[in-house]
Amino acid sequence: MASAAIFSSLRRRRSPSLEAFLAPVDLSDVALLETLSVVAGELVSSFSGRTMPFHRKNLRSLVRKIEVIFVLLEYLKDNGSKLPSTAILCCKELYLLLCRCKILLDYCSQSSKLWLLLQNHSISGHFHDLNQEISTLLDVLPVRELGFSDDVREQVELLRKQSRRAKVFIDGDDEALRLRFFSLLSDFEMGRIPNPVDLYGFFVQKLGIRDVRNFRSEIEFLEEQIVNHDGDVEPTASVLNGFVAVARYCRFLLFGFEDDEVEFGGRHKKATKGLITREIADTFITVPKDFCCPISLDLMTDPVIVSTGQTYDRVSIMRWIEEGHCTCPKTGQLLVHKRPVPNRALRNLIVQWCAAHGIPYDQLESSESCSDGFVAASASKAAIEANKATAGLLIEQLAHGSHGAKTVAAREIRFLAKTGKENRAYIAEAGAIPHLKTLLSSQNAVAQENSVTAMLNLSIYDKNKSRIIDEVGCLGSIVDVLRFGHTTEARENAAATLFSLSAVHDYKKRIAEEDGAVEALAGLLTEGTPRGKKDAVTALYNLSTHTDNCVRMLESGAVTALVAALGFEGVAEEAAAALALIVRQPIGATAVEKEEMAVAGLLGMMRCGTPRGKENAVAALLELCRSGGKVATERVLKTPALAGLLQTLLFTGTKRARRKAASLARVFQRCENGALHFGGLGIGYAFASNSAPSRDTHTSFAGDVTVQMSISVPVL
């Protein structure tokens, strides 16, 4: 018999009770018959006479069969005789069968109309499977032993014959609608926008999707199927993305932009769902940060390692290199060579994680495109064209719509810009940035948050960074949101936008010179949420890589905030990396040396931090001694825990950490009290430092924390 697992999509959306999969046990004959009668009666009363949008004939046929089964059960209850063992087994199988019928009927009544169209053949097959199960069950039912009356026996025999002769039935009208839906996808793929009258006739008149709420439910259901998609289920995830894009365009074309889920007053009501990328949406599952490309922020499909040891998605890093860059985007270090090496270990981890969460993982295809590859490419093109048409509608509303319509349009652009570089490119090319800039100063919290988040998503695409920076007043408006934003999320996203823009070296000084920018980042690092602290510290690190920004970092209080951040798990690595850059200049070293907890915080990271955190901490201490002169060196020298920490780091640290530790030991050896402080360890340190260069040219940027540890600051 068919398993209940055939309705896996429904189980993901709303898990049925366990009775759908387990037969009742330890029940008397009377209780078993009573249970079956109740289940069958509920199905008949719930679905008899109900009008369904699709599969109407299949539904009526199945309900009529359940009615006959209900009559059979009522007869057995009234008869009251003991059931033979064969009949008991049949009754238990009947219970499972009725539960599967309920799952399928609920599925057809609760699912999206568009999804039912796309699954037309599959669902018709499920109805046929249930017919075959009924036929098989009646074949083994001991009719003679149960003592049925002639009329009941005739009904049972008629039902058995009907079920046996039943064939897969696909409704012609349903199939015509399904083919029409696919033809709409083909129209967008060919660059032809269907006539609004035709779209109205299909979605509103034929399918009965008559308002914004219904359209939103349809789109969200399709998006959920993308997240829960199994590789062997048709249509593929890429085709589903195309249908979602078409449905979204029609939603705005036919019903406009007034949205009952957004409050246009002072209060903020956050939208609970949005667009879902081809891979995954963080609305449902959070992707581990180590699996996301630092450039595109998307799930990596082909992770590769560059010469600095950092990992990127191949497409993103090759585009970076082709644009003329010769440095690592994350660390700023010079790329010794431009031949990325596949990171197969990380790719295997990503594949395993995707499989565990039911997420489709797009493996690279060979140059010999197969038919499946062509279908995926075609669907992607259809999605792109439909999203372009949607973006045109959204930007038109941003320019000329009511304030409520502008708020909805900003929200949809925010989500649309989250789904890939193509969307980010043509949204900006169509002129969205000037209109989003205007909304940044809106008194409506929802409008402001959506506009700054849309700006963040657009800035991920490299060419959009210059568009944002060159737009008069746009950078200042982003900084104003960071300083005075209505919501915490708006301020955090403004900080993340500055971090994204600061990936371009020429923009770092311009951002730092913007009035209040560095001060606001320092404040967010001190008082923000964990996510806000992360956004702020990464932005401050990027700004500190520009030597001209050192004075601004000191004047704004950023150094104090970075020192305090050494004690916060999750941002300590980046804070230490930023301090290591700041102390390279004498004025920066003097400022850090005056911070009471600076040395103690760095020592705490050397003791309990992550491997990358230990690297950055010892690098910061080394640069502090080199640039801070005798006073700074003596202060570091007087810390009694340093000798043991350096010795431990020399034996257990990473290659870079060992090199920095050896260099720091050599600095102390040249001090008058170095030998006294380190005792017999001096020779070992001197030997270890022979292979170390006098100064590292670059300091690496600490990425995401891979091992969560609390930083213990010793009391000295």
KOLNUKOL-102999 format. One record per atom (N, C-alpha, C): x, y, z. Coordinates in steps of 0.05 Angstrom, whole numbers, plus 5000, padded with zeros to 4 digits. Example, Ala and Ser with C-alpha at 12.3 -4.5 7.8 and 13.67 -1.06 7.14 Angstrom:
<recs>
526448865156;524649105156;526449345156;525749555142;527349795143;525850015157;
</recs>
This chain:
<recs>
501749765000;500050005000;501750255000;500650464989;502150714988;502650825015;504950935019;505751045045;504651325048;504251405073;503351685078;505551885072;507951785067;510151965061;509852095034;507952005017;507552124991;506552414994;505452475018;504452745022;506452905039;509052885032;511152995049;510953305050;510153435028;509953725029;507953815050;505753675052;503753755072;504853705100;506353485104;507353435130;509353655139;510753765120;512653975127;511154225135;508954275120;507454525126;505954505152;504654275157;503154245182;503153945189;504653875209;505053595216;502453465225;501553245213;499153105222;499652955247;497552855259;497852705284;499152435278;500252315299;501652055295;499651835286;497051875291;495151665283;495151625252;496251815238;496451785209;498351575201;500051485219;502151305212;502251045229;500751045251;500750815269;497850695271;497650435268;495050305271;494350285300;491750305307;490950275336;491549995346;492449985371;493049725384;491549705410;491249455419;489949405445;487149515447;485649505425;482849595426;481049345423;478849355437;476849145433;475549175406;474148965398;472748975372;470849215371;469349255392;467449475393;468849745391;471049775406;472450035406;473750085379;474849865366;476049895340;474049985319;471749855319;469649935300;468650215305;468350285331;467450555338;469450765328;472050705331;474050895322;473950925291;473750705277;473550715248;471050865239;468850815252;466350945245;466551245249;467851335270;468151625275;469851755254;472151625247;473851745227;472451755200;471151535192;469751535166;467551745166;466051755188;463851945189;464752235187;467052295200;468052565199;468952645170;470052445156;470852505128;468452555111;466352395114;463952425098;462652695104;462352765130;461053015136;462653255128;465353235129;467053465122;467253515093;467253305076;467853335048;465553275029;463453155039;461153105022;459753365015;459553414989;458253654980;460053904980;462553874989;464354104989;465354154960;465554414953;466554494927;469554534928;471054394912;473954424912;474754554886;477054714887;477854844862;478754654841;480054434848;481054244829;480553964839;480853764821;480553484827;477753424838;475753564827;473053534838;471953254834;472453134810;471352874805;472752664822;475452684824;476852494841;475952514870;475452764880;474552794907;471852674912;469952724893;467252614897;467352314896;468952194878;469151904877;470251784902;472251904914;473451804938;471451834962;470152054963;468252094985;465951894984;464951834959;462851634956;463751354966;466251294960;467251034969;467451025000;468251255012;468351265041;465551235053;463551345039;460751315048;459951025050;460650875029;460050585029;461550445052;464050515057;465550405079;464250475106;463250715108;461850805132;459350635137;457850575116;455450405119;456350125128;458450025117;459549765124;460249755154;461549965163;462449975191;459949995210;458050145202;455650175219;454149905221;454149745199;452949485200;454349305220;457049305219;458649135237;458149225266;457949485271;457449575298;454749475308;452749495291;450049415299;449849105302;451348965287;451348675288;452348575315;454548695324;455548635351;456948365354;457348215332;458647955335;461647995336;463047795346;465947805349;467247795321;469347965317;470647975291;472747755290;472947615267;475147425263;477847575261;480047425266;482647555266;483347685240;482547565218;483047685191;481647945188;479147965199;477648215197;478948435214;480048355237;481348555255;483748675240;485348505227;487648605212;486648795189;484548725176;483448895155;482449165167;481349155190;480349405203;482649585210;484849475219;487249635225;488349765200;488449605178;489349725153;487449935143;484849885148;482850085140;483250345155;484050325180;484550575195;486750735182;488950605175;491150745162;490250855135;488650705120;487650805095;485951055098;484151055118;482451285122;484051525130;486151485146;487851705154;489351825129;490151645111;491451745087;489551895069;487051805069;484951945054;484552225065;484552245092;484152505105;486552695098;488952585098;491252745092;491052855063;490352685044;490152775017;487852985013;485552935026;483353115023;483953385036;485153375059;486053625072;488053775055;489853625043;491953735026;490653885002;488653764990;487353894967;485654134976;484654135000;482954355009;484554585021;487054535031;488554735045;490954845029;491754705008;494054794993;493555024975;495655144966;495455364947;494255264921;492655434908;491455364883;493555334861;495455514862;497655494842;499255234846;499755164871;501254924876;499654674867;497054674872;495354444863;495454424833;495454654819;495654634790;498254504781;500454594794;503054484786;503354194793;501954104814;502053824822;499653664811;498453754790;495953634780;496253334775;498353254760;498752974754;499452814779;501152924795;501952774819;499552724838;497952924842;495652884861;493552694849;493152704823;491452504810;492452224814;495052194813;496251934819;495751844848;495852034867;495251964895;492451864898;490551994885;487751894886;487551614875;488951564853;488851294841;490151094860;492251164874;493550974893;491550904915;490051094924;488051034946;485850854935;485050884910;483150704898;484150414898;486750384891;487950124890;488150004918;488650164938;488750064965;486049974974;483950124967;481250034974;480649764961;481349734936;480849484922;482349254935;484849294942;486449084955;485249014982;484449214997;483349165024;480748995022;479049065003;476548915000;476948634989;479148594974;479748324965;480348134988;481548235009;482348055031;480348065054;478248235052;476348255073;474647995074;474347865096;472847615098;469847665098;468747725075;465847805073;464047585084;464547335076;462747115084;462847075115;465147095127;465347055156;464047275172;463747505160;462647735174;459547725174;458447555157;455547525157;453947765147;455047905126;453648135115;450948045103;449048235103;446548185089;447048215059;445148125044;445448125015;445948405003;444448595013;444748865002;447548985009;448448935034;451149035041;453248895025;452948625022;454948475007;455048574978;452748644967;452648754939;454149024938;453749184958;455149444958;458149404960;459049214977;461849164980;463049064954;461648884940;462648774915;462748984894;460649154893;460649364873;462949564878;463449634903;465649814910;468349684902;468649434907;471149294900;471649304870;469649254854;469949254825;470549534815;469049734826;469650014817;472450094823;473350024847;476150104855;478149964838;477649704831;479549554815;479749664786;477449754775;477349844748;478250134745;478450274767;479050564766;481750614754;481950814737;484450894725;485151184734;487551254729;488351524736;486751724720;485451904734;483752104720;484952384724;485552514702;486552784702;484452964689;483353144705;481253324695;482253494672;480753504650;481653654627;481753954632;479854064647;479954354653;482254424671;482854254691;485154304708;487754294692;487954104674;490354084658;490754324640;488554424629;488654654612;489754894627;488754934652;489755154669;492755114675;493554864681;496354814687;498154894663;497354814639;498854884615;498855184610;496655314617;496655604614;498555744633;498755634657;500655744676;503555714666;504155484654;506855444643;507255634619;505155684604;505455864581;506056144590;504956234613;505656494624;508656504630;509656294642;512556284648;514156304622;513256164601;514756174576;514656464564;512356594567;512156874557;514257054570;514557034596;516557194610;519357114602;519756854598;522456764589;523156884562;521256914545;521857024518;521757334518;521457454542;521457744543;518757874536;516657704535;513957814528;512357834554;511458074561;509858124584;506958074577;505557874589;502757824581;500958054586;498858064571;496858274573;495558274600;495158504613;493858504640;491158384640;489658414618;486958294616;487157994618;489057884604;489457584604;490257494632;491957644645;492857574672;490557584691;488857794689;486557814706;484657574701;484257504676;482457284670;483457024682;486056984681;487156734691;487156724722;488356924735;488656914764;486056964779;484557164770;482157244785;479757084776;479157074750;476756944741;476956644741;479156534732;479456244730;480256114757;482156234771;483256114795;481856224820;480456454818;479056564841;480856694862;483256784853;485056934872;484157224870;482557314888;481057564884;482057804901;484057764918;484957994933;487957964941;489058174953;491858174961;492457944980;490757904999;491257705020;491457425007;489657364988;489757094975;492357074958;493057284945;495457274928;497957234946;498057374968;500257344986;500557064997;498256945004;498256665013;499256474992;498456524967;499356354945;502356364942;503456614942;506356644939;507856524962;506956564986;508356455009;508356155009;506156035000;506055744998;508055634978;508255764955;510255684935;513055714945;513555934959;516255984971;516955764991;514955685006;515455475026;516155205012;514955154990;515554914975;518454924964;519455164958;522255184949;524055104972;523555204995;525255145019;525154845025;522754725023;522454445030;522754255006;523854354984;523854204959;525653954961;524653734950;526153494947;527153484918;529553384914;530853394888;529253244866;527653034874;526352874854;523452954850;522653184861;519853284858;519753484836;517653464820;517253654798;515053854807;515254114798;517454224783;519854274801;522154324788;524554374803;524454634818;526354674836;526354924852;526755164834;528455144814;528855374796;526355444781;524755244772;522255294759;520255424778;520255324803;518455444823;519155744827;521755804827;522556084830;521356254807;521356144783;520056284761;517156334766;515756134776;512856174781;512356374804;514056374824;513856564846;514156844834;516156884817;516657144805;514257244789;513157054773;510757134757;508457204775;507957044795;505757104813;506057364828;508557424835;509057684849;508457924831;509357894806;508858114787;505858154784;504357944781;501457964777;500058074802;501158004826;499958114851;499958414851;502258534843;502358834843;501058954819;501158814797;499858924773;496758934776;495658724788;492758704789;491558834814;493058844836;491858934861;493259174874;495259284861;496459524871;498259484895;498559694911;500659704931;499659754959;497059794962;496059824990;496159555003;497259555027;497859295040;496859305069;495059115076;493959125103;495859005124;498258915116;500158815136;502159025144;502059265133;503859475141;502259705153;502959775177;501560005190;503060255183;501660455173;502960695163;502960915184;502260855209;502461055230;505261045242;505361115268;507961125281;508960855289;507160655294;508060405304;509160235281;510860045289;512159875269;511059595271;510059505249;509159225247;510859085227;512558905235;514458785217;513158575200;513758575175;512858365157;514158105165;512457895167;513557645177;514757475155;514057525130;515157355109;515957525086;517857435071;518657575047;519457385026;521057485007;521957314986;523957104996;524256894982;526056684989;527956644966;530556634972;532556594951;532356314941;533756264919;533756004907;534855794927;536755874943;537855674961;536255654986;535855884999;534655875026;534056155035;532056185051;531556445063;531856435092;533056655103;533456645132;530956675147;528656725133;526056715146;525556445159;526656235146;526055965155;528455835169;530855855157;533155725168;535455915166;537055925187;539456105186;541855945175;543056055154;545355925142;547755975159;549355775167;551855835181;553556035166;554656225181;556156445168;558556345153;559756125163;562156015149;561455905122;558855855116;557955745091;557255975071;557356225080;556556445063;559056585052;558856665027;561056805014;561357085026;563757165035;564057435047;563357665027;563357605001;562857814981;559857834976;558657614968;555857614960;553957574984;554957465006;553357395030;551357175024;551657035001;549856814994;551256555001;549656335002;550756075007;552656004984;555055914991;557055854971;556355594957;556555594930;556055354915;558755224905;560855394903;563455294895;565555434911;565955374936;567855514953;570755464944;572355674942;575155654934;576855824954;579355744956;581255884974;583156044957;583556304965;585556474952;588156454967;590156594957;592856574967;593156664996;591256835006;591356925034;590156735053;588956515043;587756315060;584756365065;583656575053;580756625056;579156475035;576656415042;574956255024;572756435014;572256414988;570056564974;568656374955;566256464946;564956314924;566456384899;566956184882;568656224858;567656444841;565056454836;563956664818;564556944829;564256974855;564557244867;567557334866;569357154874;572157234875;573357264848;572457104828;573457144801;572457404789;569957484796;569057744786;570657974799;571357934825;572958134839;575658164825;576957944818;579557944805;579358064777;577257984763;576958084735;576458384734;575458504756;575058794757;577558944763;579858794765;582458934768;583558934796;582158824816;583158824843;585358614846;587358684862;589558494867;589958444896;587958504913;588158454941;585858274950;586158154973;584057994984;581858174995;579358124987;577158304996;576858315026;577458105040;576958085068;579258185085;581658125077;583958205093;585558445082;585158505057;586658725045;589458645037;590258395042;592958305035;593258265004;595658304995;596158264966;595957974959;594557924937;594357644927;596857564912;598357374923;600857284911;600357174883;598157024880;597356924854;594356944853;593256914829;590356944825;589056684816;590056464826;588956204819;587656084843;585056114847;583756004871;583755694870;583955584894;584055294897;581455194909;580154984898;577554894909;577854814938;575954904954;575854824983;573854594985;574854354978;573054124977;572054045005;573554085025;572654015052;570254185060;570354445055;568154615061;565754555044;566254495018;564054435000;562654185010;564053985019;562753735029;561053805053;562053975071;560454055094;557954195086;558154375066;555754515056;553754315044;554754125029;552953925017;551553765039;553053685059;551853535081;549753695096;550453955101;548554125115;545954165099;546254215073;543954255056;542253995055;543553765054;541953515053;540453475080;541753545102;540553515128;538153695132;538153925118;535954115122;534054115098;534453925079;532553915057;532754145038;535254255034;535554495018;536954404992;535854484969;537254414944;539854554941;541954394935;544654504932;545354484903;545954714890;546454724861;549354654856;549854404848;552554324841;553254444814;555854484810;556754594785;556254394762;555254494740;554754314717;557054314698;557354104684;559454084664;558854264641;560854314624;560454484601;558454364581;558154104582;556253974565;553453984578;551954184571;549354224584;547454004576;546153894596;544153694591;541453824590;539353674584;536753784582;535753904608;536453774630;535653884656;536954154661;539454184653;540754434657;539454654640;538454584616;537154774600;534554864612;533054674624;530554754637;531054944660;533154884676;533855054699;534555334689;536255344668;537055604657;534655764647;532855624633;530555754622;528855874644;528355704665;526755804687;528056044701;530656034704;531956264716;531656514700;531756484673;531356714656;528456824659;526556644661;523756734665;523456884691;524756774712;524656914738;525957194737;528157204722;529557464720;527757664705;526557584683;524857764668;522357854684;521157654698;518857724715;519657914737;521957864750;522858044771;523458324760;524558334736;525058594724;522458754721;520358614711;517858744708;516658834735;517058664755;516158744782;517658984792;520258984788;521959214797;521059474784;520259454759;519259694746;516759804759;514959624767;512459714781;513159834808;515059704822;515759794849;517060074848;518860114829;520260374827;518360594819;516460524802;514360724794;512860814819;512260634837;510860704861;512660864880;515260794881;517060954897;517161244888;516861284862;517061554851;514461704853;512161574849;509661724847;507461624864;507861414880;505661304895;505161454921;503061374935;502461484961;504561394981;504561515005;506661435024;506361145032;503861045034;503460765041;504460585018;503960664993;504860504971;507960504970;509160734976;512060744976;513260564998;511960545020;512860365042;512760075033;510559995020;510359725010;512459674988;512759864970;514759834949;517559804960;518259964980;520959944992;521359665005;519259565018;519459305030;519859085009;518459104987;518758894966;521458924952;522459164948;525059194936;527159084955;526759134981;528559015001;528858714998;526558584995;526558294992;527558204965;526758344944;527658274917;530658304914;531858504927;534758544925;536258344941;534858174956;536257974972;536657714957;535557694933;535457434919;537557394897;539457574894;541557514874;542557764861;544857744849;546257974837;544658094814;543257924799;541758024776;539658224786;538158144807;536158324817;537358584828;539658554842;540958804853;541858984830;542758864808;543759024786;541459184773;539359054765;537359204749;535559374767;535359314792;533859494810;535259764812;537959754815;539460004816;539460144789;539859994768;539860104741;537260244734;535060144745;532460254740;531860514755;533760584773;533460844787;532260834815;532560604829;531360584855;532860744877;535460774874;537060884896;536161174904;535761354885;534861624894;532261624909;530361454902;527861444916;528161314943;529761114945;530260994971;531661184990;533461354979;534761554995;532761745008;530761814993;528661995003;527261865027;526661605025;525261475046;526961435071;529561455069;531261425092;530661635114;529661865106;528962075125;526062075132;524561855125;521761845131;521261825161;519061945170;518261925198;516861665204;516261505184;515061245187;517261045192;517160905215;519260715222;519460485202;517160395192;517160165173;518460255147;517760485137;518860585112;521860625114;522760735137;525660785140;527160515142;526160325157;527560075160;527659925134;525459925119;525459785093;527359915073;527460175073;529160315054;532160275060;532960285085;535760255092;536559965087;534759775093;535459495088;535659435058;533859565042;534059535013;536759655003;537559875015;540159995007;542459805014;542259675037;544259475045;544359245025;542059135017;542058914999;543158994971;542459234963;543459334937;546459374938;547559464960;550459524962;552159274961;551059044964;552558794962;553758764934;552258864914;553258854886;555259074882;557659004874;559959194874;559259454858;558059424835;557559664818;555559854831;553959744849;551959924863;553260094884;555660014894;556960164915;557560454905;558560474880;559160734869;556560894865;554360754857;551860894853;550861014880;551160874901;550260974927;552061204937;554661164934;556461374943;556161634927;555761594901;555661834883;552961974884;550961844895;548361974898;548562194919;547962434912;548362664930;546662624955;547962644978;546562625003;545862345013;546462144997;545661875004;547261765028;549961805027;551661715048;550861855075;550362115073;549562255097;546962155108;545062085091;542461985100;542861715114;544561545103;545161285116;546261325144;548161515146;549361575172;547261685191;545461845181;543261945198;541561725209;541061525193;539461295203;541061145224;543661115220;545360995240;545261145266;545161405265;545261575289;542461595302;540461645285;537861715296;535561535287;536261305276;534161125265;531961065285;529561025274;527160975291;527260705305;528560505292;528560235304;531460135306;531759935323;534459815327;535359685301;533459545287;534259415263;535159605241;533859835240;534560035220;537460135226;538060185251;540760285258;542860065252;542259815258;544059595253;544559565223;542459585207;542759545178;544159785166;543960015178;545560245168;548460195173;549160085196;551960015202;552959805182;551359605176;552059395157;552459515129;550859715122;551159845096;553859995094;554560125116;557260265116;559460055114;559159825127;561259615124;561359525095;559059485082;559059395055;560359605036;559759855040;560860065023;563860095028;564760045053;567560085059;569359865048;568159665035;569859465021;571459584999;570559814989;572159964968;574060154983;576560124978;578560274994;578160574991;577560664967;577260954963;574961074979;573060914988;570761015002;571161025032;573260895042;573660875071;574061145084;575761315072;576261575083;573761745081;572261725059;569861885056;567761815077;567561565083;565561475103;566461585131;569061555137;570061635163;569761945167;569962095145;569662385147;566862475149;564962295143;562062375145;561462435174;560162665179;559662755206;558062555222;559262465245;557962285263;558061995257;559361915234;559261635226;560861465245;563361535250;565061365267;563961365296;563061605305;561961615332;559561435336;557861425315;555461255317;556260965317;558160885301;559160615300;560260535327;561860715339;562960655366;560760625386;558660795385;556460765403;554960505400;554560425375;553160175370;554859935380;557459955377;559259745387;559059725418;558659945431;558559945460;555859865471;553759955458;551059915470;549159755453;549959665430;548159525412;547559235420;545859115404;545258835407;547658675397;547758405402;549958255391;550258285361;548058295347;548258335318;549258615311;548258815326;549159085322;552159115327;553058995349;555959005355;557558885332;556658665321;558058535299;558158725274;555958845267;555959025245;557759265250;557759365274;559359605280;562359535280;563159315292;565959255294;567159185266;565659055249;566658995222;566959255206;565059445210;565359695196;567759855206;568159855233;570459995244;573059875235;573159605233;575559485224;576159575195;574159565178;574659645150;575659935149;574460115165;575360385164;578260415175;578960255194;581660275206;583860175187;583060035165;585159945146;586160175129;584860405130;585760645116;587360815136;589960855130;591660995149;590761275155;589461405136;588661685141;586361705161;585161475168;582861485186;583661465216;586161435221;587061385249;586161615267;586661855259;585962085276;582962095282;581262035261;578362035265;577561815284;578961585283;578261365301;578861445330;580961605334;581761695361;579761905371;579162095354;577462325362;574662235368;573762025355;570961935357;570461745381;572561665395;572161475416;572061185408;572861135382;572660865372;574660685387;576960785394;578960625408;577960515434;576660695450;575460605475;573360385471;571760425450;569660225444;570959955436;573059965420;574359725411;575759575434;576959725453;578159605476;575959465493;573759595497;571559475512;570559225498;570559225471;569459005456;571258755459;573658785469;575358545472;574158345492;572358445508;571058265527;568358155518;567558215493;564958115483;565457885464;564257655470;564557425452;563157495426;564457425404;563357465378;564457705363;565457905378;566658135365;569558185373;570558025392;573258075402;575358045381;575057845363;577057805342;577358055325;575058155315;575158385298;576258635312;575458665338;576358885354;579458885357;580558645362;583458615365;584858675338;583658585316;584758635290;584858935284;582659075291;582559365286;584659515303;584859425328;586859555346;589759505335;590259265324;592859205313;593559395290;591559485275;592059675254;592459955265;590760025284;590960305295;593660355309;594660155324;597160205339;599560195321;599260155295;601560165277;602560455275;600860645280;601660925280;602161015308;604361165313;605061245340;602761385355;601261545341;599061685355;596961485364;596561275348;594661065355;595660895378;598260835377;599460675399;599260825426;599761085425;599561245449;596761235461;594761265443;591961255452;591160985464;592060775451;591360505462;592860455488;595360545490;596860495514;595560635538;594160855533;592860995555;590260865564;589260685548;586860535556;587560335577;586260355600;587060195623;586759895618;584659805604;584159525600;585159415573;586659575558;587459485532;589259235533;591459265549;593359045550;592158795564;590558845585;589258615598;587358475580;585858635564;583958505546;585358345525;587558445514;589058285494;590258035505;591258055530;592257815543;590057615548;587657715555;585457525559;584757375534;584957515511;584457375485;586657165480;589157235487;591357045483;590956795500;589556825522;589156595540;586756435532;584556565526;582056415522;580656465495;581956605478;580656675452;580756445432;579556495409;579656295387;582456315375;583256125358;585856135345;586256395330;584156485316;584456745301;584556975321;583056955342;583157165362;585957195375;587156965381;589856965392;591857095373;591557035347;593257155327;593057465328;590657555328;590257845327;591157985353;590757845376;591557955401;594557995403;596057775396;598957795398;600057995377;598658015354;599558205333;599158495344;596858535358;596458805369;598458875390;599258695407;601258745427;603958795414;604558645393;607158685379;607258965367;605059045353;605059315341;605059535362;603759485385;603759675406;606659735416;608159515419;610959545429;612659685408;612259625383;613859735362;613360035358;610860105359;610160385353;609860555378;609460435401;608860585426;611360665441;613660575433;616060655447;616460515473;618260625489;619160505514;616960475534;615260685536;613160675556;611160445551;610360425526;608460205520;609759935523;612259915515;613659655517;613959575546;614659765563;614959695591;612359615604;610159745595;607559665607;606859385599;607359315574;606759035566;608658845580;611158935583;613258765595;612558695624;611258875638;610758835666;608458635672;607058545652;604858365657;605958085662;605557975686;606857715693;605957485677;603557495666;602457265652;603457235623;604857445613;605457445585;607457225577;609457175594;611556975587;610256705582;608556615600;607256355597;605456345572;604056565567;602256565544;603856555518;606056705517;607756695493;608856415488;609756285510;610856025507;608755825497;606355845508;604155675499;603555725470;603555975462;602856045435;604955945415;607455955424;609655855406;609355555400;608155405418;607955115414;605155035403;603055185409;600355105401;598955295382;600055525377;598755725361;598855655331;597355805316;597455785287;600155885277;600755845251;603355925240;603756225244;601656375238;601956665241;602256745270;600756615288;600956685316;603756625327;604856395318;607556325327;609656535318;609256625293;611056825282;610857085297;608457175304;608057415319;609157395347;608657155360;609657115387;612757125388;613957005368;616957005367;617957295363;616657445346;617457725342;617157885367;614957845382;614557985407;616657915427;617457665429;619557585447;622257715440;622757745414;625257875406;625258165413;622958295412;622758575420;623558605450;622558425466;623158435495;626158365500;627258195484;630058135488;631858375485;631058555468;632658795463;632258995486;630258955503;629859135525;631759065548;632359265564;634359225585;633559015604;630958985611;630058795630;628958535618;629358505592;628158275578;629158015588;631757985591;632857735600;631957665628;631857875646;630957825673;628057725674;626457845657;623557775657;623057495647;624457425625;623857175611;625656945620;627757015635;629556805646;630756645624;630656375627;631856195608;630456165582;628156305579;626656275554;627756455532;629656625539;630556825519;631756695495;633356485499;634756355476;632656235457;630756095469;628655975453;627156175436;626456395448;625056595433;626756715411;629256755418;631056875397;631356685374;631456425379;631756235358;629156225341;626956235355;624356225340;623956465323;625156685331;624656935316;626456965292;628356785288;630256825266;628856815239;626756655237;625356625211;623156835208;622756995228;620457185226;621357445213;619857565196;620457825185;620258035206;621458265202;621458475222;618758585226;617058595206;614358695209;612558575187;610258475195;608358385175;607258615160;607058575134;605958795118;602958835123;601558625128;598658645131;597758495156;595558575166;594258435188;591658315178;591258055183;588957925172;586458005188;584258005174;581758075187;580457825198;579757825223;578557595236;575757565225;575157315216;572557265206;570657195228;568557045222;566656965242;567856785262;566856795287;567956625308;567056345303;568956155301;568255885295;567955715320;569255795342;568955645367;568155855388;565855825400;564856015419;566255975446;567656175455;569056175481;568756445494;568456445520;568456695534;571256795538;571657055537;574357165541;574757245570;576657125582;577157175611;579357375614;578757605625;580657815629;581957785656;584557735658;585857695684;586057945700;585857925726;586358145744;589258155751;590658365742;593558375745;594258575767;
</recs>
